[in-house]
Amino acid sequence: MRLEGKVAAVTGAGSGMGRAIALAFAREGAKVVVADLNPSAGQGVVDEIAAGGGEAIATETDVRKQADAQTMVDAAVERFGGLDILVNNAGVGKIIPFLETTNEDWDFMFDVNCKGLLWCSQAAARQMIAQGRGGKIINLASQAGRRGEALVLAYCASKACVISMTQSIALALAPHKINVNGIAPGIVDTPFWVEVDKQFANLLGMEVGEPKRTFSASIPLGRIEQPEDVTGAAIFLASSDSDYMTQQTINVDGGNWPG
């Protein structure tokens, strides 16, 4: 098991890719802090991990709040004795035409996707530095961060910010042997994309479900991405296999975007 003896915190771990990563880390031997805004969803993942013989705790975490980020890290230290891995997975998005994007829309996406990543990374990094044994930070970006889209301005910008922040944080933490890398998924079959599909359908005059089918048909590997498809990259970036890798964002999108 590649993460035996490690402690990991995963934000937005109550569903979707966060849940898949938390379960995969537990199977690889890590003790997991399941951080989510929805406490019942987080506890449900903890129960799944326990049923598989793993160890986990849930924390009610709003990543926009620095105090919540610190509480998540404190919970890892109190229960498991430290923190070795952070996955910044929590994220939000809206499909909004450029001319209709509001201050509230912009702040909502940047507060969660970028400020939340900053607060959680700071809290985790301070603990990792104090421990003196290095660590791993993994940020969930998106193919949307690789390109602009007419109806997805703020979300694309926020995920481009995640890629840039990954580079900057990696350089800042390299002297402490803390590796910082990212994963850029594509169209993932999660509750998030159920809502995105509805928003696209409304704006494009399509039936609900049609946008997701249409976009998925263009994926070179021929199918929509599943949450579990990102877990291999996440385990690699969390393990010693990636010790000489930092500042990178890996596309895991079925070949949907070449950059």
Rosetta silent file (secondary structure, phi, psi, omega in degrees, C-alpha in Angstrom):
SEQUENCE: MRLEGKVAAVTGAGSGMGRAIALAFAREGAKVVVADLNPSAGQGVVDEIAAGGGEAIATETDVRKQADAQTMVDAAVERFGGLDILVNNAGVGKIIPFLETTNEDWDFMFDVNCKGLLWCSQAAARQMIAQGRGGKIINLASQAGRRGEALVLAYCASKACVISMTQSIALALAPHKINVNGIAPGIVDTPFWVEVDKQFANLLGMEVGEPKRTFSASIPLGRIEQPEDVTGAAIFLASSDSDYMTQQTINVDGGNWPG
SCORE:     score description
SCORE:     0.000 S_00000001
   1 L     0.000  122.753 -169.536    0.000    0.000    0.000 S_00000001
   2 L   -75.280  -15.438 -179.247    1.623    3.202   -1.243 S_00000001
   3 L  -116.863   21.665  179.144    0.222    5.551    1.410 S_00000001
   4 L   -56.617  130.088  177.671    0.709    3.348    4.463 S_00000001
   5 L    82.569    0.293 -179.844    1.320    5.470    7.572 S_00000001
   6 L   -95.677  155.496  175.840    0.306    8.734    5.878 S_00000001
   7 E  -117.841  127.609 -176.869   -2.411   11.165    6.947 S_00000001
   8 E  -124.403  142.848  170.301   -4.419   12.900    4.226 S_00000001
   9 E  -115.698  132.832 -179.523   -7.042   15.638    4.239 S_00000001
  10 E  -125.626  119.689  178.708   -9.383   15.896    1.246 S_00000001
  11 E   -86.299  153.351 -176.798  -11.692   18.888    0.819 S_00000001
  12 L    60.419   34.742 -170.984  -15.062   18.510   -0.865 S_00000001
  13 L   -90.113    5.580 -178.694  -14.763   14.804   -0.063 S_00000001
  14 L   -78.225  -14.556 -178.452  -18.444   14.147    0.552 S_00000001
  15 L  -159.886  173.634  172.378  -19.175   13.383   -3.102 S_00000001
  16 H    58.398 -139.870 -177.501  -17.762   13.182   -6.605 S_00000001
  17 H   -65.516  -34.947  178.318  -14.017   13.193   -7.147 S_00000001
  18 H   -61.201  -44.083  177.003  -13.285   14.089   -3.522 S_00000001
  19 H   -61.655  -46.370 -179.239  -15.139   11.013   -2.322 S_00000001
  20 H   -60.713  -41.401  179.646  -13.374    8.805   -4.878 S_00000001
  21 H   -67.414  -43.372  179.040   -9.960   10.154   -3.838 S_00000001
  22 H   -59.974  -44.670  178.968  -10.688    9.751   -0.115 S_00000001
  23 H   -64.826  -41.024 -179.673  -11.770    6.136   -0.621 S_00000001
  24 H   -66.296  -41.826  177.984   -8.746    5.393   -2.824 S_00000001
  25 H   -61.002  -42.239  179.806   -6.328    6.917   -0.311 S_00000001
  26 H   -62.985  -40.554  177.684   -7.847    4.819    2.468 S_00000001
  27 H   -64.005  -27.505  178.968   -7.443    1.665    0.378 S_00000001
  28 L   -87.385    5.857  172.960   -3.774    2.611   -0.067 S_00000001
  29 L   103.230   -2.680 -179.191   -3.322    2.752    3.712 S_00000001
  30 L   -78.012  149.625  166.590   -3.782    6.453    4.497 S_00000001
  31 E   -89.719  135.549 -165.764   -5.772    7.791    7.413 S_00000001
  32 E  -123.514  133.339  167.604   -8.178   10.336    5.952 S_00000001
  33 E   -96.638  114.267 -179.291   -9.815   13.564    7.075 S_00000001
  34 E   -92.608  100.825 -175.553  -12.995   13.846    5.014 S_00000001
  35 E  -100.861  126.037 -178.933  -13.645   17.605    4.858 S_00000001
  36 E  -155.217  150.747  176.911  -16.927   18.787    3.401 S_00000001
  37 L   -67.081  -27.064  179.511  -19.433   21.601    3.762 S_00000001
  38 L   -98.757  104.568 -174.312  -22.136   18.935    4.144 S_00000001
  39 H   -64.560  -34.471 -179.679  -21.415   17.052    7.399 S_00000001
  40 H   -69.399  -36.851  176.473  -23.779   14.165    6.675 S_00000001
  41 H   -65.435  -42.359  177.526  -22.170   13.556    3.279 S_00000001
  42 H   -61.196  -43.511  179.755  -18.736   13.627    4.884 S_00000001
  43 H   -65.516  -33.018  177.021  -19.789   11.178    7.570 S_00000001
  44 H   -61.772  -38.645  178.051  -21.191    8.885    4.900 S_00000001
  45 H   -70.591  -38.886  175.239  -17.750    8.641    3.283 S_00000001
  46 H   -57.610  -43.050  179.506  -16.159    8.031    6.693 S_00000001
  47 H   -63.843  -38.860  177.094  -18.584    5.147    7.170 S_00000001
  48 H   -62.672  -43.187  179.544  -17.636    3.736    3.756 S_00000001
  49 H   -63.868  -43.801  179.211  -13.957    3.906    4.663 S_00000001
  50 H   -62.770  -38.295  179.301  -14.582    2.242    8.026 S_00000001
  51 H   -63.621  -26.856  177.892  -16.580   -0.520    6.343 S_00000001
  52 L   -90.841    6.064  177.678  -13.522   -1.239    4.206 S_00000001
  53 L    91.026    8.248 -179.506  -11.264   -1.462    7.247 S_00000001
  54 L   -95.420  178.496  179.217   -9.789    2.035    7.002 S_00000001
  55 L  -120.197  133.966 -179.920   -9.598    4.962    9.401 S_00000001
  56 E  -159.830  157.626  171.717  -11.185    8.354    8.792 S_00000001
  57 E  -133.909  157.907  178.133  -12.886   11.291   10.454 S_00000001
  58 E  -109.592  142.638  171.891  -15.219   13.932    9.054 S_00000001
  59 E  -128.987  138.251  174.736  -14.943   17.682    9.499 S_00000001
  60 E   -81.545  109.683 -169.459  -17.539   20.271    8.521 S_00000001
  61 L  -129.429  119.283  168.739  -15.362   22.573    6.447 S_00000001
  62 L  -100.669  105.789 -171.660  -16.181   25.734    4.535 S_00000001
  63 L   -64.470  -14.998  178.019  -12.900   26.314    2.702 S_00000001
  64 L   -71.050  -15.316 -175.717  -13.697   30.013    2.353 S_00000001
  65 L  -105.072  121.596  179.982  -13.112   30.404    6.082 S_00000001
  66 H   -59.498  -36.476  179.985   -9.534   30.399    7.354 S_00000001
  67 H   -63.502  -38.074  178.653  -10.729   29.162   10.749 S_00000001
  68 H   -68.192  -38.676  177.367  -12.351   26.112    9.127 S_00000001
  69 H   -60.859  -42.625  179.380   -9.173   25.336    7.193 S_00000001
  70 H   -68.046  -38.850  177.934   -7.203   25.430   10.424 S_00000001
  71 H   -61.192  -38.935  177.241   -9.787   23.294   12.219 S_00000001
  72 H   -59.961  -46.259  179.667   -9.436   20.655    9.489 S_00000001
  73 H   -67.445  -42.585  178.681   -5.670   20.513    9.992 S_00000001
  74 H   -59.900  -37.886  178.948   -6.011   20.545   13.790 S_00000001
  75 H   -64.148  -39.553  177.251   -8.410   17.601   13.565 S_00000001
  76 H   -62.206  -42.934 -178.360   -5.843   15.617   11.565 S_00000001
  77 H   -68.691  -44.026 -177.218   -3.161   16.345   14.151 S_00000001
  78 H   -65.700  -42.577 -175.133   -5.376   15.607   17.149 S_00000001
  79 H   -85.176  -40.416 -171.083   -6.759   12.333   15.803 S_00000001
  80 H  -117.372   -3.569  173.560   -3.909   10.989   13.687 S_00000001
  81 L    91.171    3.634  179.048   -0.810   12.826   14.910 S_00000001
  82 L   164.095 -169.425  178.255   -0.008   14.969   11.885 S_00000001
  83 L  -148.148  128.287 -177.999   -0.721   15.704    8.244 S_00000001
  84 L  -113.843  -26.662 -172.331    1.211   14.508    5.186 S_00000001
  85 E  -137.894  134.283  170.969   -1.134   15.075    2.240 S_00000001
  86 E  -123.756  131.490  171.893   -3.681   17.748    1.342 S_00000001
  87 E  -114.309  112.546  176.454   -6.039   17.473   -1.632 S_00000001
  88 E   -86.938   88.212 -176.556   -7.711   20.773   -2.509 S_00000001
  89 L  -103.712  -26.718 -175.860  -10.717   19.341   -4.302 S_00000001
  90 L   -56.202  131.708 -179.361  -13.587   21.578   -3.130 S_00000001
  91 L  -161.771  157.741  178.615  -14.846   23.686   -6.015 S_00000001
  92 L  -136.371  160.973  177.649  -17.868   25.420   -7.493 S_00000001
  93 L  -158.859  153.599  174.729  -18.866   26.651  -10.929 S_00000001
  94 L  -136.845  145.989  175.513  -21.631   28.424  -12.821 S_00000001
  95 L   -97.465  108.738 -173.513  -22.384   28.651  -16.527 S_00000001
  96 E  -139.014  128.288  175.309  -22.962   32.360  -17.138 S_00000001
  97 L   -58.117  147.527 -177.950  -22.684   34.435  -20.340 S_00000001
  98 H   -48.221  -50.389 -174.090  -19.874   36.992  -20.286 S_00000001
  99 H   -73.007  -10.598 -179.378  -22.175   40.016  -20.311 S_00000001
 100 H  -106.226    0.793  179.808  -24.293   38.602  -17.470 S_00000001
 101 L   -68.771  127.537 -176.953  -21.438   37.774  -15.078 S_00000001
 102 L  -106.249  167.271  175.121  -21.941   39.651  -11.807 S_00000001
 103 H   -57.734  -40.204 -179.122  -19.666   40.655   -8.963 S_00000001
 104 H   -65.516  -41.966  177.759  -21.409   38.042   -6.805 S_00000001
 105 H   -59.849  -48.529 -177.901  -20.815   35.297   -9.376 S_00000001
 106 H   -60.426  -49.427 -177.934  -17.139   36.188   -9.672 S_00000001
 107 H   -64.095  -38.705 -179.909  -16.555   36.380   -5.932 S_00000001
 108 H   -58.572  -49.461 -176.701  -18.403   33.110   -5.275 S_00000001
 109 H   -70.786  -40.386  179.987  -16.203   31.105   -7.643 S_00000001
 110 H   -73.762  -32.326  178.418  -12.925   32.764   -6.692 S_00000001
 111 H   -63.859  -42.699 -179.617  -13.679   32.611   -2.962 S_00000001
 112 H   -79.246  -53.738 -169.424  -14.159   28.825   -3.072 S_00000001
 113 H   -72.998  -29.729 -174.243  -11.850   27.771   -5.903 S_00000001
 114 H  -114.666  -54.480  177.462   -8.915   30.101   -5.182 S_00000001
 115 H   -62.826  -41.565  178.848   -9.130   31.644   -1.724 S_00000001
 116 H   -59.305  -41.829  176.243  -10.245   28.313   -0.290 S_00000001
 117 H   -61.342  -41.019 -179.707   -7.231   26.636   -1.872 S_00000001
 118 H   -63.384  -50.083 -176.652   -4.986   29.334   -0.386 S_00000001
 119 H   -62.873  -44.355 -178.923   -6.322   29.066    3.168 S_00000001
 120 H   -67.110  -38.991  179.850   -6.211   25.254    3.210 S_00000001
 121 H   -66.885  -39.744  177.375   -2.742   25.153    1.664 S_00000001
 122 H   -62.333  -47.856 -178.272   -1.395   27.662    4.182 S_00000001
 123 H   -62.446  -43.738 -179.813   -2.799   25.766    7.148 S_00000001
 124 H   -67.395  -42.615 -177.416   -1.524   22.424    5.835 S_00000001
 125 H   -63.705  -40.245  178.741    1.892   23.796    4.857 S_00000001
 126 H   -59.923  -40.966  178.433    2.498   25.311    8.287 S_00000001
 127 H   -67.337  -44.283  179.821    1.838   21.906    9.853 S_00000001
 128 H   -62.553  -41.466  178.081    4.006   20.083    7.327 S_00000001
 129 H   -62.811  -43.828  179.551    6.871   22.536    7.832 S_00000001
 130 H   -62.260  -34.983  179.369    6.615   22.141   11.616 S_00000001
 131 H   -71.060  -32.259  176.550    6.768   18.353   11.249 S_00000001
 132 L    75.163   21.174 -179.526    9.914   18.626    9.123 S_00000001
 133 L  -122.842   20.106  179.831    9.257   15.590    6.947 S_00000001
 134 L    76.876 -163.185 -179.471    7.949   17.204    3.767 S_00000001
 135 E   168.766  179.685 -178.328    4.512   16.614    2.340 S_00000001
 136 E  -134.776  131.507  172.504    2.261   16.622   -0.688 S_00000001
 137 E  -122.164  129.089 -177.225   -0.358   19.148   -1.801 S_00000001
 138 E  -124.417  123.935 -176.986   -2.584   18.249   -4.752 S_00000001
 139 E  -110.434  132.225  177.037   -4.896   20.808   -6.338 S_00000001
 140 E   -87.803  109.386  175.700   -7.868   19.942   -8.539 S_00000001
 141 L   -94.891 -136.085  179.582   -7.849   22.303  -11.518 S_00000001
 142 L  -173.614  156.586  170.700   -9.806   21.623  -14.731 S_00000001
 143 H   -59.908  -24.341  177.482   -9.462   21.526  -18.479 S_00000001
 144 H   -63.744  -22.713  176.852  -11.421   24.806  -18.195 S_00000001
 145 H   -79.281   -6.971  179.947   -8.271   26.321  -16.722 S_00000001
 146 H   -93.714  -13.862 -174.357   -6.395   25.549  -19.951 S_00000001
 147 L  -155.794  159.949  174.152   -8.665   27.591  -22.243 S_00000001
 148 L   -88.166  154.407  175.707  -11.359   30.250  -22.284 S_00000001
 149 L  -139.705  138.083 -171.810  -15.012   29.503  -22.951 S_00000001
 150 L   -59.381  -34.710 -176.170  -17.683   32.042  -23.875 S_00000001
 151 L  -100.932    5.984 -171.306  -20.206   30.863  -21.280 S_00000001
 152 E  -135.078   36.520 -174.176  -17.738   29.935  -18.542 S_00000001
 153 H   -53.209  -57.982 -172.849  -15.590   33.046  -18.049 S_00000001
 154 H   -66.680  -40.429  179.596  -15.374   33.167  -14.249 S_00000001
 155 H   -65.628  -45.873  177.685  -14.989   29.409  -13.782 S_00000001
 156 H   -58.177  -44.850 -179.608  -12.283   29.180  -16.462 S_00000001
 157 H   -62.214  -40.800 -178.634  -10.464   32.115  -14.890 S_00000001
 158 H   -66.802  -36.460 -179.924  -10.663   30.576  -11.418 S_00000001
 159 H   -78.153  -28.617  169.725   -9.262   27.256  -12.619 S_00000001
 160 H   -64.794  -36.928  175.613   -6.481   29.004  -14.538 S_00000001
 161 H   -62.386  -39.848  177.825   -5.753   30.685  -11.219 S_00000001
 162 H   -60.135  -42.968  179.010   -5.557   27.243   -9.573 S_00000001
 163 H   -63.608  -43.315  178.787   -2.918   26.165  -12.100 S_00000001
 164 H   -66.351  -41.832  178.153   -0.921   29.358  -11.493 S_00000001
 165 H   -62.538  -37.511  177.298   -1.278   29.052   -7.715 S_00000001
 166 H   -57.081  -43.793  179.531   -0.022   25.471   -7.931 S_00000001
 167 H   -65.552  -46.370 -177.114    3.169   26.744   -9.549 S_00000001
 168 H   -66.195  -44.169 -179.892    3.690   29.576   -7.065 S_00000001
 169 H   -65.344  -38.082  178.367    2.987   27.465   -3.970 S_00000001
 170 H   -59.688  -43.851 -179.766    5.283   24.734   -5.304 S_00000001
 171 H   -67.525  -37.704  179.854    8.161   27.187   -5.613 S_00000001
 172 H   -67.191  -33.854 -173.315    7.490   28.630   -2.162 S_00000001
 173 H  -100.482   -5.098  179.571    7.419   25.207   -0.486 S_00000001
 174 H   -55.349  -39.337  178.756   10.179   23.438   -2.439 S_00000001
 175 H   -62.495  -19.298 -179.614   12.815   24.288    0.212 S_00000001
 176 H   -97.716    8.479  179.658   10.657   22.398    2.737 S_00000001
 177 L    61.317   35.080  174.989   10.425   19.265    0.530 S_00000001
 178 E  -106.683  115.732 -179.443    6.701   19.792    0.059 S_00000001
 179 E   -86.189  134.547 -179.460    5.628   18.832   -3.455 S_00000001
 180 E  -127.659  116.943 -178.785    2.733   20.779   -4.954 S_00000001
 181 E  -138.626  169.278 -178.663    1.057   19.520   -8.122 S_00000001
 182 E  -130.666  165.321  173.663   -2.331   19.612   -9.794 S_00000001
 183 E  -127.071  131.272  177.577   -4.783   17.470  -11.722 S_00000001
 184 E  -112.179   94.817  177.037   -6.906   18.900  -14.546 S_00000001
 185 E   -74.376  172.296  176.537   -9.933   16.646  -15.144 S_00000001
 186 L  -106.377 -123.734  179.452  -12.313   16.996  -18.065 S_00000001
 187 L   -90.376  106.646 -172.024  -16.047   16.294  -18.154 S_00000001
 188 E  -108.500  135.158 -177.165  -16.617   14.221  -15.034 S_00000001
 189 L   -78.559   80.724 -177.539  -19.857   12.372  -14.248 S_00000001
 190 L  -130.147  169.191  174.186  -20.494   13.949  -10.831 S_00000001
 191 H   -56.116  -31.071  177.271  -23.351   15.852   -9.130 S_00000001
 192 H   -59.417  -44.272 -177.329  -21.496   19.020  -10.172 S_00000001
 193 H   -75.810  -19.404  171.918  -21.894   18.149  -13.844 S_00000001
 194 H   -62.430  -44.379  178.490  -25.576   17.368  -13.374 S_00000001
 195 H   -70.189  -40.919  177.977  -26.047   21.035  -12.449 S_00000001
 196 H   -60.222  -42.106  178.294  -23.682   22.240  -15.190 S_00000001
 197 H   -58.981  -43.872  179.311  -25.688   20.229  -17.733 S_00000001
 198 H   -62.837  -41.047 -179.420  -28.917   21.899  -16.607 S_00000001
 199 H   -67.254  -42.958  176.156  -27.340   25.344  -16.872 S_00000001
 200 H   -62.081  -43.767 -179.075  -25.963   24.665  -20.361 S_00000001
 201 H   -59.077  -42.720 -179.983  -29.326   23.232  -21.450 S_00000001
 202 H   -64.175  -42.784 -176.761  -31.136   26.360  -20.306 S_00000001
 203 H   -75.565  -31.513 -174.643  -28.715   28.709  -22.058 S_00000001
 204 H  -100.144    0.580  179.557  -28.409   26.710  -25.283 S_00000001
 205 L    68.889   34.030  179.705  -32.059   25.718  -25.652 S_00000001
 206 L  -105.766  166.483  170.819  -31.342   21.998  -25.280 S_00000001
 207 L   -75.013  147.546  176.347  -33.057   19.211  -23.386 S_00000001
 208 L   -58.985  133.074 -176.850  -31.544   18.390  -19.998 S_00000001
 209 L    99.893  -27.350 -178.472  -28.903   15.723  -20.514 S_00000001
 210 H   -67.086  -42.895  178.391  -28.193   16.724  -24.116 S_00000001
 211 H   -58.786  -43.548 -179.832  -25.249   19.035  -23.364 S_00000001
 212 H   -63.664  -40.923  178.164  -23.455   16.363  -21.367 S_00000001
 213 H   -64.854  -42.058 -178.177  -24.039   13.780  -24.111 S_00000001
 214 H   -65.554  -48.197 -179.728  -22.890   16.190  -26.811 S_00000001
 215 H   -65.597  -38.139 -178.356  -19.728   17.267  -25.002 S_00000001
 216 H   -67.139  -29.929 -178.099  -18.904   13.686  -23.982 S_00000001
 217 H   -65.086  -20.151 -178.776  -19.156   12.489  -27.596 S_00000001
 218 L   -89.257   -3.744 -178.156  -16.080   14.585  -28.476 S_00000001
 219 L   -72.650  124.754 -176.322  -13.816   12.913  -25.895 S_00000001
 220 L   -55.422  -36.399 -179.306  -11.135   10.903  -27.751 S_00000001
 221 L   -79.347    0.302  164.934  -11.308    7.958  -25.345 S_00000001
 222 L    85.681    8.596  178.839  -15.006    7.635  -26.121 S_00000001
 223 L  -154.860  160.417  175.308  -16.703    8.026  -22.750 S_00000001
 224 L   -71.210  147.700 -179.757  -17.400   10.515  -19.999 S_00000001
 225 E   -72.426  140.332  174.166  -14.890   10.602  -17.159 S_00000001
 226 L  -100.963  152.932  179.180  -15.792    8.885  -13.894 S_00000001
 227 H   -52.877  -36.530 -178.480  -14.657   10.198  -10.481 S_00000001
 228 H   -66.839  -17.126 -179.246  -12.503    7.100  -10.063 S_00000001
 229 H   -67.992  -19.660  179.480  -10.530    8.019  -13.192 S_00000001
 230 H   -90.785   -9.297 -171.166   -8.620   10.708  -11.273 S_00000001
 231 H   -70.571  -32.390  178.692   -7.618    8.479   -8.368 S_00000001
 232 H   -61.930  -45.655  177.571   -4.577    6.910  -10.045 S_00000001
 233 H   -65.075  -39.254 -179.919   -3.009   10.309  -10.642 S_00000001
 234 H   -64.232  -42.780  178.412   -3.945   11.429   -7.122 S_00000001
 235 H   -64.313  -43.601  177.875   -2.322    8.385   -5.533 S_00000001
 236 H   -57.851  -48.148 -177.757    0.797    8.875   -7.660 S_00000001
 237 H   -69.861  -23.815  178.728    1.087   12.547   -6.663 S_00000001
 238 H   -86.082  -15.306 -172.965    0.485   11.692   -2.990 S_00000001
 239 L   -98.124  174.070  178.001    3.071    8.894   -2.924 S_00000001
 240 H   -68.421  -13.927  178.160    6.855    8.781   -2.915 S_00000001
 241 H   -61.248  -23.518 -177.249    6.711    7.921   -6.633 S_00000001
 242 H  -107.415   22.486 -175.127    6.340   11.662   -7.348 S_00000001
 243 L   -61.073  -25.310 -179.650    9.060   12.916   -4.980 S_00000001
 244 L  -105.176   30.233 -177.976   10.999   14.568   -7.836 S_00000001
 245 L  -131.948  125.556  176.021    7.945   16.218   -9.351 S_00000001
 246 L  -155.042  157.453  176.887    6.523   19.608   -8.397 S_00000001
 247 L    76.190   11.505 -175.596    4.803   22.633   -9.992 S_00000001
 248 L  -105.265  149.741  170.250    3.027   20.421  -12.570 S_00000001
 249 E  -123.705  118.530 -174.457   -0.647   20.066  -13.497 S_00000001
 250 E   -93.938  128.575  172.699   -1.504   16.759  -15.166 S_00000001
 251 E   -74.986  126.687  171.979   -4.406   16.506  -17.616 S_00000001
 252 E  -128.497   81.207 -167.903   -6.641   13.528  -16.777 S_00000001
 253 L  -141.731   18.146  179.244   -9.423   14.138  -19.283 S_00000001
 254 L    71.127   17.815 -178.878   -9.580   11.299  -21.791 S_00000001
 255 L    84.089   16.558 -173.985   -7.503   13.292  -24.261 S_00000001
 256 L   -71.666  -23.523 -179.949  -10.064   16.096  -24.395 S_00000001
 257 L  -142.348  127.033 -172.794   -7.476   18.872  -24.276 S_00000001
 258 L   -80.635  -18.104 -172.031   -3.872   18.570  -25.522 S_00000001
 259 L   -77.534    0.000    0.000   -2.262   21.399  -23.552 S_00000001
